[in-house]
Amino acid sequence: MPRRKQLTFHIQDLRCAGHIIEELSQLPQLANFDMSSIELTIKENRPAPKIVKKDIDILIDRLQRGFSANKHTVTQLNGCYLITNVHLAK
């Protein structure tokens, strides 16, 4: 999935910059920070992807075909395949 778009604004570009700086300056943990360098970052809102049963069926079919066609290239641990037909069936 591609990264979410994000926008960055410098605090000085906003009309409410004075109020925000004044409010943040009162916090003791921000005493040693430069308030003129504040930036706001906003990320794009994306809905969670919906999983459709059809997509799962296609995925399982492709995994089964890939496993049967490339069984010799699937990773093995102590002579056992890490993916078996039982795992694919689940």
C-alpha distance (Angstrom), angle and dihedral (degrees) to the residues before:
residue distance angle dihedral
M1 . . .
P2 3.81 . .
R3 3.75 120.2 .
R4 3.76 119.1 -91.0
K5 3.79 114.3 -102.8
Q6 3.77 114.9 -111.0
L7 3.78 134.5 -165.3
T8 3.80 125.4 -154.7
F9 3.80 124.8 -156.4
H10 3.79 128.6 -173.1
I11 3.78 111.8 -127.9
Q12 3.81 91.7 -129.2
D13 3.84 89.7 64.7
L14 3.81 91.6 64.6
R15 3.81 126.0 84.3
C16 3.81 91.3 -137.3
A17 3.84 93.5 54.2
G18 3.81 93.0 111.6
H19 3.81 92.5 54.9
I20 3.79 93.5 46.6
I21 3.81 93.3 48.0
E22 3.80 91.1 46.8
E23 3.80 91.6 50.8
L24 3.82 94.4 46.4
S25 3.81 92.8 45.1
Q26 3.80 89.0 64.5
L27 3.81 92.2 62.1
P28 3.83 111.1 97.0
Q29 3.83 94.3 -146.6
L30 3.82 89.9 60.5
A31 3.81 96.0 51.1
N32 3.83 94.9 110.4
F33 3.81 96.8 43.3
D34 3.81 129.4 102.6
M35 3.81 105.4 -116.5
S36 3.81 93.5 -165.8
S37 3.82 91.2 66.1
I38 3.81 95.9 60.3
E39 3.81 115.2 134.7
L40 3.79 129.1 -171.7
T41 3.79 118.4 -144.5
I42 3.78 120.5 -163.7
K43 3.80 122.0 -170.5
E44 3.78 125.7 -152.8
N45 3.78 114.8 -101.2
R46 3.79 112.1 -124.1
P47 3.78 124.8 -179.9
A48 3.78 117.0 -122.3
P49 3.81 112.1 -94.3
K50 3.77 115.0 -100.9
I51 3.79 117.0 -129.3
V52 3.78 111.7 -140.0
K53 3.80 121.2 -159.4
K54 3.81 89.4 -127.7
D55 3.82 90.0 58.6
I56 3.81 91.5 51.2
D57 3.81 91.3 49.9
I58 3.81 90.6 51.3
L59 3.81 91.1 47.9
I60 3.81 93.2 50.8
D61 3.80 91.0 47.4
R62 3.81 91.5 51.7
L63 3.82 92.2 47.0
Q64 3.80 91.3 50.6
R65 3.80 92.8 48.3
G66 3.79 92.2 45.8
F67 3.77 92.7 48.1
S68 3.79 94.4 48.9
A69 3.82 93.2 44.7
N70 3.81 96.3 44.1
K71 3.78 102.7 30.9
H72 3.78 90.8 133.0
T73 3.84 91.6 58.6
V74 3.83 97.9 48.1
T75 3.81 113.1 108.5
Q76 3.79 115.5 -98.7
L77 3.79 130.0 -157.8
N78 3.82 117.1 -162.5
G79 3.81 90.3 -17.5
C80 3.83 94.6 -52.3
Y81 3.77 124.8 109.4
L82 3.79 115.0 -116.5
I83 3.81 88.6 -139.9
T84 3.77 119.7 43.9
N85 3.80 134.4 177.5
V86 3.81 88.0 -104.0
H87 3.81 90.4 58.8
L88 3.81 90.2 46.8
A89 3.79 90.9 50.9
K90 3.80 91.5 53.5
